[in-house]
Amino acid sequence: MILGMVCARAGSQGLPGKNMLELGGMTLLERAVAKCILSDHVDVVSVSTDLDTAWLQEQIALDPIKPIIWQGRPAHLAGPRVSKWPVWQFMVTNAESVFEPVDFCIDVDVSRPLTTFVDVDDTLRAYMRSESPAMLAVSRAKKNPFYDTFLLNGGGLLRRARVPRGKLTARQDAPPAYEYGGLFAVDRSALFAVDDMWELEIDGNEIERSHTFDIDDNLDWRVVQAIHREGVCA
């Protein structure tokens, strides 16, 4: 069984109420759930949230295309400092208590609303072709740590985040860098074998950069709205 996972906390520090903002007549939470429902590969959808989703549950129940598990957040998995990893483990365990065992799962990030169900399926197919236990959807990064991102050294002065071998005269000469695209597929056994994703060998599936814009603050939200109005994404 392939489990599609959607995690949505009520609290957002950068943009309050972010997960319930509307884009194209749908909240960001609805859009993430819809991607799982429309996927050709996802069998069951699991939603973990502390938001009031009674309205959405009633709406989807009118046309139950796929089984959906609605889960609250126990206290030890709530709050901004809790990573998604133990939440995913909790979601898989709960799904298996109702349905058959999970083979692998994919997390669909609510804060990247411009990814599409096609991106979900492309990433899942790439994952199934890969020998790695985990797969990230990625896009080519606009900023490169070898060239135009910086850290402070011990004296409070700037240095490049990564020091390249040799001299770089243009960003295009730097090794390629990638940004997280909002989709993460992982094998069930690997999910429970480690405590952090970076303990795994992770493969990447490159998707369209305009689909991967992350909403952290109001400026990000305005950019996403503009991209959506241009019809670049569904």
Backbone bond lengths (Angstrom), bond angles and torsions (degrees), N, CA, C in turn:
res aa  C-N    CA-C-N  psi(-1)  N-CA   C-N-CA  omega(-1)  CA-C   N-CA-C  phi
1 M - - - 1.462 - - 1.529 109.98 -
2 I 1.329 117.09 137.74 1.460 122.84 175.92 1.524 108.14 -103.48
3 L 1.327 116.21 123.28 1.453 122.19 -177.44 1.518 110.59 -103.73
4 G 1.334 116.65 124.03 1.455 121.24 172.02 1.511 109.57 -92.36
5 M 1.335 117.38 129.21 1.461 121.40 -173.76 1.523 110.92 -118.47
6 V 1.325 115.82 135.44 1.462 122.62 177.31 1.524 107.69 -128.81
7 C 1.322 116.78 121.05 1.469 122.05 179.56 1.530 108.58 -113.46
8 A 1.336 116.42 128.99 1.468 119.73 -177.67 1.520 110.23 -144.91
9 R 1.337 116.18 108.65 1.454 120.46 176.56 1.533 110.28 -86.31
10 A 1.333 115.85 151.98 1.465 119.88 177.98 1.525 110.95 -71.18
11 G 1.320 116.97 -35.09 1.458 120.38 -175.86 1.517 112.31 -85.13
12 S 1.326 117.29 135.33 1.465 122.92 173.31 1.512 107.54 -140.25
13 Q 1.321 117.24 117.35 1.457 120.60 -173.95 1.521 112.24 -76.36
14 G 1.342 116.80 -37.78 1.457 119.89 -177.14 1.514 113.49 -76.21
15 L 1.340 116.85 -37.79 1.459 122.36 -178.38 1.527 107.67 -142.30
16 P 1.330 117.93 93.91 1.470 120.97 -176.32 1.527 112.54 -54.07
17 G 1.341 115.80 136.83 1.457 120.60 178.77 1.516 114.08 72.66
18 K 1.331 117.06 18.76 1.470 121.30 -172.32 1.520 113.30 -54.08
19 N 1.318 118.25 -46.59 1.464 120.35 -172.14 1.526 113.80 -68.36
20 M 1.346 116.30 -13.94 1.453 120.06 179.31 1.529 112.03 -106.70
21 L 1.326 118.11 7.93 1.456 120.63 173.53 1.526 109.71 -66.39
22 E 1.326 116.59 150.07 1.459 120.87 -177.93 1.530 111.14 -102.59
23 L 1.312 114.87 134.12 1.457 122.48 176.01 1.525 107.48 -133.17
24 G 1.323 116.92 118.09 1.455 120.04 -178.19 1.511 113.43 62.40
25 G 1.350 116.61 33.67 1.454 120.77 177.97 1.515 115.13 81.53
26 M 1.330 117.81 5.81 1.467 121.67 178.71 1.518 109.19 -130.49
27 T 1.330 117.49 141.64 1.458 119.71 173.19 1.525 109.19 -67.84
28 L 1.329 115.61 160.17 1.469 119.18 178.81 1.523 110.90 -61.32
29 L 1.341 116.04 -35.44 1.465 119.28 176.95 1.525 110.25 -63.37
30 E 1.334 117.71 -46.21 1.471 121.05 178.06 1.517 111.45 -57.47
31 R 1.320 116.55 -42.65 1.461 120.16 -176.93 1.528 111.09 -62.62
32 A 1.334 116.56 -40.54 1.462 119.95 179.76 1.524 110.65 -65.72
33 V 1.334 116.98 -43.28 1.460 120.70 178.53 1.522 110.36 -63.63
34 A 1.342 116.56 -41.40 1.469 120.96 -179.28 1.522 111.76 -61.31
35 K 1.322 117.79 -36.33 1.466 120.31 179.02 1.525 110.96 -62.26
36 C 1.329 116.14 -40.00 1.465 119.75 177.93 1.525 110.87 -67.89
37 I 1.334 116.30 -40.85 1.460 120.50 -179.28 1.530 110.81 -64.10
38 L 1.341 117.00 -40.21 1.461 121.48 -176.49 1.529 113.44 -80.26
39 S 1.321 116.86 -14.16 1.469 120.60 -179.68 1.524 111.54 -61.20
40 D 1.320 116.14 139.68 1.466 121.12 176.18 1.522 111.87 -74.87
41 H 1.332 117.20 -16.44 1.462 120.41 -171.25 1.523 113.94 -109.34
42 V 1.322 118.23 -29.92 1.473 121.02 -179.38 1.524 109.31 -69.11
43 D 1.331 116.43 130.06 1.467 121.92 -179.31 1.521 112.79 -95.00
44 V 1.342 115.96 -42.48 1.459 122.04 -177.57 1.525 107.65 -133.84
45 V 1.332 116.07 143.09 1.464 121.72 179.66 1.528 108.90 -109.23
46 S 1.323 116.50 133.81 1.456 121.79 176.47 1.525 108.92 -119.96
47 V 1.324 116.69 128.34 1.466 122.01 -179.75 1.522 108.57 -118.02
48 S 1.331 116.69 120.82 1.462 121.91 177.83 1.523 108.44 -112.31
49 T 1.328 116.45 115.54 1.458 119.13 -175.95 1.520 111.00 -156.74
50 D 1.336 115.74 156.06 1.458 121.16 170.19 1.526 110.06 -108.38
51 L 1.325 117.27 13.50 1.456 122.72 175.09 1.533 110.00 -80.56
52 D 1.322 116.51 159.73 1.459 121.39 174.19 1.532 107.67 -80.85
53 T 1.327 116.25 106.09 1.469 120.69 -175.87 1.526 112.34 -113.59
54 A 1.340 117.67 17.30 1.466 120.25 -178.37 1.523 111.15 -57.89
55 W 1.327 116.55 -39.99 1.466 121.46 179.70 1.521 111.62 -62.64
56 L 1.346 116.38 -39.80 1.453 120.45 -178.91 1.524 110.87 -73.39
57 Q 1.322 116.25 -38.49 1.459 119.57 177.29 1.526 110.78 -61.41
58 E 1.322 116.88 -41.89 1.467 120.55 178.68 1.528 110.63 -65.57
59 Q 1.317 116.32 -39.65 1.467 120.91 -178.93 1.523 111.00 -64.18
60 I 1.322 117.60 -45.71 1.458 121.57 -178.20 1.523 110.89 -71.88
61 A 1.345 116.85 -32.69 1.460 120.45 -178.89 1.523 112.30 -62.63
62 L 1.333 116.70 -21.53 1.462 120.20 178.18 1.525 111.55 -69.85
63 D 1.301 116.76 -24.02 1.465 121.41 179.92 1.529 108.51 -141.16
64 P 1.328 117.68 73.53 1.472 121.44 -172.10 1.535 112.55 -75.19
65 I 1.322 116.37 83.76 1.461 120.99 -177.62 1.526 111.12 -70.05
66 K 1.325 115.95 -41.94 1.463 121.54 -179.26 1.528 109.25 -136.61
67 P 1.327 116.52 154.12 1.474 118.96 174.81 1.527 110.91 -64.35
68 I 1.317 116.08 136.07 1.462 121.60 178.75 1.526 108.69 -128.15
69 I 1.331 116.01 131.82 1.458 122.51 175.91 1.524 107.58 -104.47
70 W 1.322 116.55 122.40 1.462 121.95 177.54 1.526 108.13 -101.18
71 Q 1.330 116.70 118.77 1.458 121.23 -175.77 1.519 110.85 -122.07
72 G 1.325 115.75 138.10 1.442 120.40 170.44 1.526 109.90 -80.54
73 R 1.316 116.16 -173.64 1.464 121.13 178.63 1.520 109.91 -116.04
74 P 1.334 118.02 116.91 1.461 118.14 171.87 1.523 109.97 -63.34
75 A 1.323 116.19 157.14 1.464 121.09 -172.31 1.526 112.92 -55.85
76 H 1.340 116.96 -37.98 1.472 118.78 -176.07 1.529 112.48 -74.28
77 L 1.339 117.27 -9.01 1.461 120.59 178.14 1.527 111.97 -113.04
78 A 1.323 117.00 10.94 1.458 121.69 -179.01 1.529 110.10 -100.93
79 G 1.316 115.99 159.21 1.456 120.86 175.40 1.513 113.11 103.46
80 P 1.342 117.05 159.77 1.464 122.44 -174.12 1.520 114.67 -72.31
81 R 1.336 118.52 -14.71 1.465 120.49 -176.09 1.526 112.78 -96.16
82 V 1.327 116.83 2.33 1.468 120.66 179.79 1.523 109.11 -91.52
83 S 1.326 116.92 128.36 1.464 120.05 178.91 1.521 110.30 -75.83
84 K 1.322 116.10 165.56 1.455 120.53 179.50 1.529 112.61 -72.57
85 W 1.307 117.93 -21.71 1.469 120.71 -171.76 1.531 113.03 -57.00
86 P 1.363 119.05 -54.71 1.466 118.14 178.04 1.530 112.27 -66.78
87 V 1.330 117.92 -27.04 1.469 120.51 176.45 1.523 109.46 -66.00
88 W 1.328 117.42 -43.29 1.471 121.14 177.53 1.528 110.61 -61.23
89 Q 1.326 116.86 -42.80 1.465 119.68 178.45 1.532 110.44 -59.75
90 F 1.320 116.09 -43.19 1.462 122.01 178.54 1.532 110.57 -61.80
91 M 1.330 116.99 -41.99 1.461 121.74 -178.42 1.528 111.15 -66.86
92 V 1.314 116.99 -41.16 1.466 120.92 179.11 1.526 110.54 -65.21
93 T 1.336 116.15 -45.54 1.471 120.04 179.38 1.523 111.04 -59.32
94 N 1.323 117.10 -43.90 1.460 120.77 179.37 1.522 111.84 -65.24
95 A 1.320 116.83 -40.18 1.463 120.22 179.07 1.525 110.61 -63.45
96 E 1.312 116.52 -39.48 1.460 120.35 -178.39 1.529 111.94 -72.04
97 S 1.332 117.31 -19.29 1.458 119.46 176.36 1.526 111.66 -75.13
98 V 1.340 116.47 -14.72 1.457 121.62 -179.20 1.527 111.58 -111.34
99 F 1.328 116.06 -39.63 1.460 121.37 -176.00 1.524 110.07 -116.35
100 E 1.308 115.84 -168.60 1.461 122.12 179.64 1.525 110.67 -73.36
101 P 1.330 118.48 169.55 1.460 120.47 -179.99 1.530 112.48 -59.88
102 V 1.324 115.44 145.86 1.465 122.38 178.80 1.521 108.98 -83.68
103 D 1.326 116.83 130.87 1.463 121.31 173.64 1.524 110.45 -83.45
104 F 1.311 116.05 -52.12 1.456 121.11 173.05 1.519 108.64 -154.46
105 C 1.326 115.31 169.15 1.463 119.93 -174.07 1.520 109.42 -138.72
106 I 1.335 115.18 162.77 1.461 120.16 177.11 1.520 108.80 -136.15
107 D 1.325 115.93 129.77 1.456 121.84 176.66 1.520 108.69 -92.19
108 V 1.337 116.07 130.85 1.458 122.60 177.63 1.526 107.34 -110.41
109 D 1.318 116.63 111.15 1.458 122.63 -173.17 1.529 110.44 -73.40
110 V 1.331 116.46 125.50 1.463 121.39 -178.92 1.526 111.19 -67.51
111 S 1.320 118.19 -32.25 1.463 121.31 -173.66 1.524 113.35 -79.71
112 R 1.320 117.65 0.76 1.471 121.80 172.72 1.531 107.85 -119.06
113 P 1.337 116.90 74.96 1.465 120.84 -169.74 1.520 114.66 -73.20
114 L 1.325 118.56 -11.41 1.459 119.96 -175.85 1.528 113.73 -88.66
115 T 1.338 117.72 -6.28 1.459 117.74 169.58 1.529 107.63 -65.36
116 T 1.329 116.56 155.48 1.461 121.07 -175.73 1.524 110.33 -120.01
117 F 1.320 115.69 169.19 1.468 119.02 176.16 1.525 110.48 -64.95
118 V 1.331 117.29 -26.19 1.473 120.69 174.97 1.523 109.86 -65.18
119 D 1.335 116.98 -40.92 1.470 120.89 175.70 1.524 110.64 -61.68
120 V 1.333 116.36 -39.83 1.464 120.57 177.55 1.521 110.28 -59.06
121 D 1.324 116.41 -49.33 1.469 120.10 -177.75 1.522 111.74 -69.04
122 D 1.336 117.75 -38.44 1.472 120.24 177.44 1.526 110.66 -61.56
123 T 1.337 116.09 -41.19 1.466 120.17 179.96 1.523 110.80 -68.40
124 L 1.321 117.23 -39.70 1.462 119.93 177.85 1.532 111.22 -65.71
125 R 1.315 117.46 -40.81 1.478 119.61 178.40 1.526 110.58 -65.61
126 A 1.345 116.45 -40.17 1.466 119.66 177.20 1.523 110.30 -63.44
127 Y 1.328 116.88 -39.78 1.453 121.48 177.90 1.532 110.73 -62.19
128 M 1.321 117.01 -43.11 1.467 120.63 -178.33 1.527 112.06 -68.14
129 R 1.328 117.20 -24.93 1.478 120.71 176.07 1.526 111.73 -82.64
130 S 1.318 116.79 -22.46 1.461 121.90 -174.58 1.526 111.16 -80.86
131 E 1.310 115.96 156.78 1.465 121.33 173.91 1.526 111.66 -94.83
132 S 1.333 117.47 -2.51 1.461 121.26 -179.81 1.522 110.45 -81.65
133 P 1.328 117.71 150.36 1.464 120.47 -179.74 1.522 113.40 -77.87
134 A 1.340 117.84 -7.82 1.459 120.65 -177.52 1.522 109.83 -145.48
135 M 1.328 115.11 153.00 1.466 121.14 -177.02 1.520 109.29 -142.25
136 L 1.333 116.68 128.62 1.456 122.77 173.91 1.520 109.45 -105.13
137 A 1.332 117.13 135.15 1.454 119.80 164.17 1.526 107.02 -76.52
138 V 1.316 117.15 132.13 1.464 121.56 -177.15 1.523 109.84 -135.90
139 S 1.321 115.18 164.09 1.458 121.48 170.79 1.519 107.99 -135.29
140 R 1.329 115.72 157.20 1.464 119.36 -179.97 1.530 109.86 -64.26
141 A 1.325 116.67 127.28 1.461 121.52 -175.79 1.523 111.44 -73.84
142 K 1.331 114.90 140.20 1.466 119.57 176.48 1.520 110.63 -72.90
143 K 1.323 116.92 -36.79 1.455 121.78 178.36 1.521 109.67 -101.78
144 N 1.321 116.35 143.81 1.453 121.25 -175.83 1.525 110.50 -119.99
145 P 1.341 118.12 128.74 1.469 119.86 -177.04 1.531 113.48 -66.14
146 F 1.334 117.48 -18.21 1.463 120.39 178.05 1.534 111.85 -83.22
147 Y 1.334 115.66 -13.20 1.467 117.31 -170.70 1.525 114.11 -130.32
148 D 1.334 119.41 -48.18 1.460 118.95 -170.39 1.520 114.58 -135.30
149 T 1.337 118.87 26.43 1.465 121.28 163.67 1.525 108.02 -124.25
150 F 1.349 116.22 148.61 1.459 120.21 -167.19 1.530 111.50 -135.65
151 L 1.332 114.90 154.67 1.458 123.66 173.10 1.524 108.16 -124.12
152 L 1.339 115.85 163.11 1.454 119.90 174.29 1.516 109.63 -91.64
153 N 1.332 116.59 136.55 1.465 119.80 176.09 1.531 109.55 -84.83
154 G 1.313 116.78 -175.78 1.459 120.83 -177.07 1.512 113.67 -60.68
155 G 1.324 117.31 -24.31 1.460 120.97 179.65 1.510 113.47 -93.41
156 G 1.325 116.75 6.95 1.461 119.92 178.98 1.509 114.43 81.64
157 L 1.347 116.22 13.57 1.461 120.22 179.53 1.534 110.02 -103.19
158 L 1.313 115.82 158.78 1.459 120.56 -176.52 1.518 112.34 -79.26
159 R 1.322 114.89 143.50 1.463 122.15 169.49 1.521 107.46 -142.07
160 R 1.318 116.89 158.45 1.460 119.96 178.04 1.531 110.74 -63.53
161 A 1.338 115.34 143.67 1.458 119.74 -179.00 1.522 111.25 -60.87
162 R 1.323 117.18 -37.61 1.464 122.59 175.08 1.520 108.42 -131.13
163 V 1.321 116.52 135.71 1.465 120.95 -179.81 1.519 108.79 -94.35
164 P 1.331 117.98 119.86 1.465 120.18 -177.91 1.518 111.69 -78.18
165 R 1.320 114.77 162.91 1.464 119.74 170.73 1.517 108.06 -85.03
166 G 1.298 117.20 121.63 1.457 120.03 -178.04 1.515 111.44 86.15
167 K 1.327 115.60 -177.94 1.452 122.35 -175.80 1.523 110.50 -95.11
168 L 1.316 116.15 134.31 1.457 120.95 175.90 1.519 108.93 -106.67
169 T 1.330 116.99 124.93 1.459 120.69 177.21 1.526 111.92 -100.02
170 A 1.328 117.47 -14.22 1.461 121.53 178.84 1.525 108.91 -150.62
171 R 1.328 115.76 150.92 1.467 120.28 179.74 1.521 111.43 -58.88
172 Q 1.341 116.24 -32.52 1.466 120.25 -179.08 1.524 112.57 -64.16
173 D 1.343 117.01 -18.30 1.460 120.73 179.35 1.529 112.27 -84.99
174 A 1.326 117.12 -10.61 1.464 120.87 -178.20 1.522 110.40 -78.14
175 P 1.330 117.97 155.44 1.465 120.07 173.88 1.523 109.74 -56.78
176 P 1.332 119.00 143.69 1.462 120.59 -177.48 1.530 111.53 -63.98
177 A 1.309 114.88 143.26 1.464 121.58 176.48 1.529 108.11 -122.32
178 Y 1.334 115.39 153.35 1.461 119.98 -174.74 1.522 110.38 -130.64
179 E 1.336 115.33 151.78 1.453 122.45 175.50 1.522 109.85 -110.54
180 Y 1.326 115.38 150.33 1.460 120.82 177.02 1.524 109.89 -63.80
181 G 1.335 116.69 134.55 1.449 121.20 -175.22 1.513 115.44 -101.53
182 G 1.324 118.97 3.96 1.454 120.41 174.05 1.513 116.12 93.82
183 L 1.337 117.73 7.59 1.466 121.36 177.41 1.521 108.37 -133.03
184 F 1.338 116.35 132.89 1.465 120.18 -178.47 1.522 108.96 -139.55
185 A 1.317 116.27 116.62 1.464 121.85 177.65 1.520 109.16 -105.06
186 V 1.343 116.42 140.32 1.458 119.76 -178.63 1.522 110.14 -149.14
187 D 1.320 115.21 143.53 1.458 122.02 176.61 1.523 110.00 -68.03
188 R 1.315 116.20 142.46 1.459 120.67 -176.68 1.523 112.07 -59.32
189 S 1.321 117.13 -44.57 1.461 120.12 -178.57 1.522 111.46 -65.81
190 A 1.331 117.05 -36.09 1.464 120.60 178.59 1.522 110.76 -68.76
191 L 1.329 117.05 -36.95 1.465 121.28 179.53 1.525 111.34 -58.47
192 F 1.329 117.37 -37.37 1.468 120.98 -177.28 1.531 112.79 -94.54
193 A 1.331 116.66 -4.87 1.470 119.54 -177.20 1.527 112.78 -87.78
194 V 1.337 117.16 -22.10 1.466 120.91 -175.35 1.531 109.28 -131.19
195 D 1.336 115.51 170.07 1.463 121.26 -179.69 1.521 113.26 -103.77
196 D 1.324 116.68 -5.46 1.462 120.11 -176.93 1.526 109.15 -154.20
197 M 1.333 116.42 142.89 1.465 120.80 -175.44 1.524 112.86 -59.98
198 W 1.349 116.70 -30.89 1.464 118.62 -174.97 1.522 112.76 -78.76
199 E 1.314 116.48 2.21 1.462 119.86 169.65 1.528 110.66 -83.17
200 L 1.321 117.30 -7.05 1.459 123.12 -179.04 1.523 111.13 -101.91
201 E 1.324 115.87 160.96 1.457 121.05 167.69 1.523 107.52 -83.09
202 I 1.336 116.67 119.44 1.454 121.35 -172.59 1.522 110.36 -114.36
203 D 1.317 116.17 126.95 1.457 122.29 175.40 1.522 108.74 -92.31
204 G 1.331 116.86 167.90 1.457 120.45 -179.03 1.511 112.35 -129.72
205 N 1.313 115.68 145.23 1.462 122.53 175.20 1.522 107.56 -123.70
206 E 1.337 116.99 113.90 1.459 120.50 -175.26 1.527 110.67 -80.01
207 I 1.332 116.06 129.05 1.457 121.85 176.81 1.534 108.63 -122.36
208 E 1.313 115.84 171.79 1.461 122.11 -176.88 1.529 111.18 -58.13
209 R 1.350 116.62 130.15 1.464 120.67 -174.46 1.527 112.35 -62.86
210 S 1.334 117.57 -35.13 1.468 119.54 -179.50 1.524 112.24 -66.02
211 H 1.349 117.37 -16.30 1.459 121.18 179.01 1.527 113.05 -83.08
212 T 1.331 116.93 -13.26 1.465 119.49 -166.66 1.529 113.85 -107.68
213 F 1.326 117.97 11.09 1.457 120.78 -175.47 1.528 110.37 -64.39
214 D 1.321 115.94 126.69 1.466 122.71 -175.80 1.518 110.28 -95.52
215 I 1.329 116.78 136.89 1.457 121.38 -179.95 1.527 109.48 -97.66
216 D 1.330 115.69 111.03 1.462 121.56 175.48 1.521 112.16 -113.08
217 D 1.330 116.79 -28.49 1.462 119.95 -176.65 1.521 109.69 -148.22
218 N 1.323 116.76 -175.80 1.454 121.34 -174.71 1.521 112.18 -65.58
219 L 1.330 118.02 -33.98 1.462 120.25 177.59 1.531 110.57 -63.65
220 D 1.323 116.57 -44.61 1.464 120.52 176.73 1.535 110.57 -57.60
221 W 1.323 115.94 -43.41 1.458 120.89 -178.64 1.527 111.05 -61.78
222 R 1.325 117.16 -41.62 1.468 120.68 178.67 1.524 111.03 -65.41
223 V 1.322 117.17 -37.37 1.468 120.21 178.10 1.529 110.70 -66.32
224 V 1.338 116.61 -44.45 1.462 120.69 178.77 1.525 110.51 -61.11
225 Q 1.327 117.45 -42.27 1.460 120.91 177.79 1.529 110.85 -59.94
226 A 1.339 116.16 -41.49 1.467 119.77 -179.48 1.525 111.33 -66.48
227 I 1.333 116.99 -41.82 1.463 120.42 178.26 1.525 110.26 -62.54
228 H 1.339 116.28 -42.76 1.459 120.50 -179.63 1.523 111.07 -64.23
229 R 1.332 117.69 -40.62 1.474 121.01 179.51 1.525 112.04 -62.24
230 E 1.350 115.18 -32.03 1.470 119.60 -179.99 1.523 111.89 -74.80
231 G 1.341 116.66 -7.65 1.449 119.37 177.55 1.510 114.40 77.04
232 V 1.339 117.02 19.00 1.466 119.58 178.48 1.518 111.11 -66.94
233 C 1.346 116.00 -33.64 1.462 121.57 -178.93 1.517 108.87 -128.49
234 A 1.349 114.80 161.93 1.470 119.04 177.27 1.506 110.55 -71.62
